Amino acid sequence: MHLHTLDTGLFKLDGGAMFGVVPKSIWHKLNPADDNNMCTWAMRCLLLEHGDRLILVDTGIGDKQDAKFFSHYYLHGEGSLESSIQKAGFSLAEVTDVLLTHLHFDHVGGAVRRQADGSLRPTFTNARYWSNRRHWAWAVQPNARERASFLAENILPLQESGQLHFVEDADNQPFGPEIELITVDGHTEQMMLPLFTAGGTRYLFGADLVPSAAHVPLPYVMGYDMRPLQTLEEKARILGRCADEGITLLLEHDHQRPTCAIERTERGLKAVL
């Protein structure tokens, strides 16, 4: 298997929301905020060459929302999903599968494009899009707290096109045993984290369980998480496995670095940069 990391651009989110109960006097040293308390974050996606399949993991924020929507997130940076795929040597039509860790707008927005006639259609016309039944149900009937993160225009066209599939229908191994899907429920219902080996290195895509290296310490849990205590337990279990088995963590939202290793110390789990 061969791995490409894709830069789909940068955006800003409130530092307090991203670091939860951790005081600003501490997190500000890790990711300095601007005058509006906003910190810069990446929207890093993955492209996996796996046999005759080209698998995209997450799709960034996309470009189909209106200016008012994007004004909240201060999009910047040079990267985009399409240009990064092309830089890796592929076209959109060559993507065979899109694995969506979860359906929040900054992870699924690029999955659907607005056409010239105003219609919304999947960006990757030849791909199967993968979610799971529990998360899909959670997203299409969202709770009031999470509703703003699940946008119908990002999600429903996938089902309407007939390109949506659920991992349960492939015995939970749609990509074969080489890609293990670990599900977690603290951030949102049934988020999927792919674990795989590429170039002799084992990787885990942290998605929003561990969005940056600064979030490795267990108490660093985002204010966005639906079940923060469960996130804490999931981090302890999964990061402990990374430390014990030598698994490298791929960081979706860390704008300073794409990966980190995990080690156990007397003070707990630590990111090795």
C-alpha positions as semicolon CSV with decimal commas, in nm:
position;residue;x (nm);y (nm);z (nm)
1;M;0,000;0,000;0,000
2;H;0,123;0,351;-0,081
3;L;0,018;0,660;0,114
4;H;-0,023;1,021;-0,001
5;T;-0,121;1,296;0,244
6;L;-0,338;1,564;0,083
7;D;-0,341;1,932;0,176
8;T;-0,695;2,059;0,120
9;G;-0,638;2,400;0,278
10;L;-0,645;2,563;0,620
11;F;-0,925;2,706;0,830
12;K;-0,976;2,862;1,172
13;L;-1,174;2,744;1,472
14;D;-1,215;2,887;1,820
15;G;-0,925;2,777;2,040
16;G;-1,142;2,731;2,346
17;A;-1,378;2,501;2,157
18;M;-1,086;2,300;2,022
19;F;-0,917;2,251;2,359
20;G;-1,219;2,215;2,587
21;V;-1,139;2,248;2,958
22;V;-0,768;2,314;2,902
23;P;-0,691;2,680;2,997
24;K;-0,590;2,919;2,723
25;S;-0,271;3,002;2,913
26;I;-0,162;2,645;2,833
27;W;-0,305;2,574;2,486
28;H;-0,208;2,915;2,347
29;K;0,155;2,802;2,360
30;L;0,071;2,500;2,145
31;N;-0,139;2,672;1,877
32;P;-0,141;3,052;1,920
33;A;-0,473;3,225;1,866
34;D;-0,540;3,548;1,678
35;D;-0,720;3,849;1,826
36;N;-1,055;3,671;1,780
37;N;-0,936;3,363;1,973
38;M;-0,922;3,166;1,648
39;C;-0,648;2,910;1,579
40;T;-0,532;2,773;1,245
41;W;-0,606;2,408;1,163
42;A;-0,536;2,185;0,867
43;M;-0,788;1,975;0,676
44;R;-0,551;1,695;0,581
45;C;-0,692;1,398;0,389
46;L;-0,536;1,071;0,276
47;L;-0,505;0,894;-0,057
48;L;-0,421;0,524;-0,044
49;E;-0,305;0,317;-0,340
50;H;-0,425;-0,031;-0,246
51;G;-0,397;-0,287;-0,525
52;D;-0,628;-0,174;-0,804
53;R;-0,814;0,064;-0,573
54;L;-0,750;0,431;-0,502
55;I;-0,902;0,512;-0,164
56;L;-0,962;0,868;-0,045
57;V;-1,007;0,919;0,330
58;D;-1,215;1,232;0,403
59;T;-1,264;1,521;0,164
60;G;-1,212;1,853;0,346
61;I;-1,462;2,137;0,357
62;G;-1,533;2,176;-0,017
63;D;-1,630;2,499;-0,188
64;K;-2,007;2,493;-0,241
65;Q;-2,128;2,680;0,068
66;D;-2,198;3,051;0,049
67;A;-1,971;3,337;0,150
68;K;-2,149;3,387;0,484
69;F;-2,081;3,026;0,582
70;F;-1,714;3,042;0,488
71;S;-1,670;3,378;0,664
72;H;-1,696;3,194;0,998
73;Y;-1,396;2,974;0,918
74;Y;-1,141;3,205;0,751
75;L;-1,029;2,965;0,480
76;H;-0,669;3,017;0,373
77;G;-0,368;2,830;0,241
78;E;-0,275;2,713;-0,108
79;G;-0,403;2,354;-0,097
80;S;-0,725;2,212;-0,237
81;L;-0,859;1,860;-0,264
82;E;-0,852;1,843;-0,643
83;S;-0,508;2,002;-0,683
84;S;-0,359;1,774;-0,419
85;I;-0,500;1,463;-0,586
86;Q;-0,358;1,583;-0,917
87;K;-0,022;1,655;-0,752
88;A;-0,020;1,293;-0,635
89;G;-0,054;1,192;-1,002
90;F;-0,425;1,106;-1,023
91;S;-0,753;1,248;-1,148
92;L;-1,084;1,267;-0,962
93;A;-1,226;0,999;-1,192
94;E;-0,959;0,750;-1,078
95;V;-1,074;0,748;-0,715
96;T;-1,252;0,417;-0,655
97;D;-1,355;0,459;-0,291
98;V;-1,417;0,746;-0,050
99;L;-1,402;0,650;0,318
100;L;-1,571;0,915;0,531
101;T;-1,455;0,899;0,892
102;H;-1,769;1,095;0,982
103;L;-2,002;1,343;0,819
104;H;-1,914;1,676;0,980
105;F;-1,882;1,950;0,719
106;D;-1,503;1,986;0,737
107;H;-1,462;1,614;0,663
108;V;-1,731;1,556;0,401
109;G;-1,779;1,894;0,230
110;G;-1,561;1,803;-0,068
111;A;-1,755;1,482;-0,131
112;V;-2,027;1,669;-0,322
113;R;-1,998;1,944;-0,583
114;R;-2,241;2,203;-0,710
115;Q;-2,280;2,166;-1,086
116;A;-2,322;2,447;-1,340
117;D;-2,699;2,393;-1,338
118;G;-2,707;2,428;-0,957
119;S;-2,757;2,058;-0,886
120;L;-2,551;1,875;-0,626
121;R;-2,369;1,559;-0,731
122;P;-2,087;1,345;-0,593
123;T;-1,742;1,484;-0,675
124;F;-1,600;1,139;-0,747
125;T;-1,824;0,998;-1,015
126;N;-1,669;0,650;-1,024
127;A;-1,630;0,600;-0,649
128;R;-1,817;0,414;-0,382
129;Y;-1,869;0,632;-0,074
130;W;-1,843;0,450;0,260
131;S;-2,011;0,535;0,591
132;N;-2,180;0,313;0,850
133;R;-2,547;0,276;0,931
134;R;-2,538;0,410;1,287
135;H;-2,345;0,722;1,193
136;W;-2,557;0,784;0,885
137;A;-2,876;0,769;1,092
138;W;-2,717;1,003;1,348
139;A;-2,623;1,252;1,075
140;V;-2,949;1,264;0,880
141;Q;-3,153;1,307;1,200
142;P;-2,908;1,522;1,396
143;N;-2,938;1,629;1,757
144;A;-2,977;2,001;1,824
145;R;-2,619;2,041;1,948
146;E;-2,460;1,882;1,642
147;R;-2,707;1,998;1,377
148;A;-2,485;2,277;1,244
149;S;-2,209;2,027;1,163
150;F;-2,429;1,797;0,952
151;L;-2,532;1,978;0,633
152;A;-2,788;1,804;0,413
153;E;-2,624;1,927;0,094
154;N;-2,303;1,746;0,191
155;I;-2,475;1,419;0,273
156;L;-2,804;1,343;0,096
157;P;-2,671;1,363;-0,263
158;L;-2,446;1,066;-0,183
159;Q;-2,749;0,850;-0,111
160;E;-2,954;0,993;-0,397
161;S;-2,678;0,908;-0,644
162;G;-2,673;0,542;-0,544
163;Q;-2,300;0,569;-0,461
164;L;-2,342;0,543;-0,083
165;H;-2,245;0,214;0,082
166;F;-2,222;0,100;0,442
167;V;-1,925;-0,092;0,579
168;E;-2,157;-0,343;0,749
169;D;-2,264;-0,466;0,406
170;A;-1,905;-0,575;0,336
171;D;-1,858;-0,769;0,662
172;N;-1,695;-0,459;0,814
173;Q;-1,393;-0,508;0,586
174;P;-1,477;-0,327;0,262
175;F;-1,108;-0,287;0,181
176;G;-0,989;-0,628;0,296
177;P;-0,802;-0,713;0,615
178;E;-0,520;-0,472;0,528
179;I;-0,732;-0,179;0,650
180;E;-0,881;-0,213;0,998
181;L;-1,163;0,027;1,084
182;I;-1,171;0,128;1,449
183;T;-1,499;0,289;1,556
184;V;-1,529;0,542;1,838
185;D;-1,831;0,722;1,983
186;G;-1,701;1,009;2,195
187;H;-1,672;1,278;1,928
188;T;-1,980;1,165;1,738
189;E;-2,164;0,838;1,687
190;Q;-1,949;0,568;1,523
191;M;-1,663;0,772;1,378
192;M;-1,431;0,540;1,182
193;L;-1,052;0,549;1,211
194;P;-0,858;0,350;0,949
195;L;-0,550;0,157;1,064
196;F;-0,320;0,031;0,790
197;T;0,040;-0,033;0,686
198;A;0,210;0,169;0,410
199;G;0,576;0,164;0,318
200;G;0,653;-0,064;0,611
201;T;0,500;0,174;0,869
202;R;0,174;0,118;1,055
203;Y;-0,049;0,424;1,060
204;L;-0,368;0,526;1,236
205;F;-0,568;0,820;1,100
206;G;-0,674;1,008;1,414
207;A;-0,958;1,211;1,254
208;D;-1,129;1,403;1,537
209;L;-1,035;1,161;1,815
210;V;-0,685;1,313;1,814
211;P;-0,701;1,609;1,571
212;S;-0,349;1,736;1,644
213;A;-0,035;1,641;1,834
214;A;-0,142;1,891;2,100
215;H;-0,446;1,671;2,168
216;V;-0,249;1,359;2,264
217;P;-0,263;1,422;2,643
218;L;-0,583;1,261;2,765
219;P;-0,756;1,570;2,915
220;Y;-0,720;1,760;2,586
221;V;-1,070;1,685;2,457
222;M;-1,255;1,917;2,220
223;G;-1,561;2,106;2,334
224;Y;-1,730;1,978;2,017
225;D;-1,733;1,617;2,143
226;M;-2,073;1,469;2,221
227;R;-1,943;1,237;2,494
228;P;-1,617;1,384;2,632
229;L;-1,562;1,123;2,902
230;Q;-1,596;0,849;2,643
231;T;-1,346;1,031;2,422
232;L;-1,102;1,030;2,712
233;E;-1,144;0,653;2,755
234;E;-1,111;0,592;2,382
235;K;-0,794;0,800;2,364
236;A;-0,639;0,607;2,651
237;R;-0,713;0,274;2,485
238;I;-0,622;0,363;2,127
239;L;-0,318;0,581;2,196
240;G;-0,196;0,317;2,436
241;R;-0,215;0,068;2,151
242;C;-0,023;0,308;1,927
243;A;0,252;0,337;2,188
244;D;0,270;-0,037;2,253
245;E;0,259;-0,145;1,888
246;G;0,467;0,133;1,732
247;I;0,178;0,279;1,532
248;T;0,231;0,628;1,385
249;L;-0,057;0,871;1,425
250;L;-0,170;1,066;1,116
251;L;-0,302;1,407;1,219
252;E;-0,595;1,547;1,021
253;H;-0,608;1,897;1,172
254;D;-0,250;1,969;1,280
255;H;-0,123;2,246;1,051
256;Q;0,233;2,216;1,184
257;R;0,299;1,844;1,126
258;P;0,126;1,552;0,952
259;T;0,231;1,274;1,193
260;C;0,357;1,192;1,539
261;A;0,457;0,883;1,731
262;I;0,318;0,801;2,076
263;E;0,513;0,691;2,379
264;R;0,431;0,607;2,738
265;T;0,602;0,821;3,004
266;E;0,575;0,856;3,382
267;R;0,340;1,146;3,319
268;G;0,121;0,962;3,072
269;L;0,098;0,930;2,697
270;K;0,311;1,176;2,500
271;A;0,344;1,282;2,137
272;V;0,692;1,228;1,993
273;L;0,742;1,495;1,728
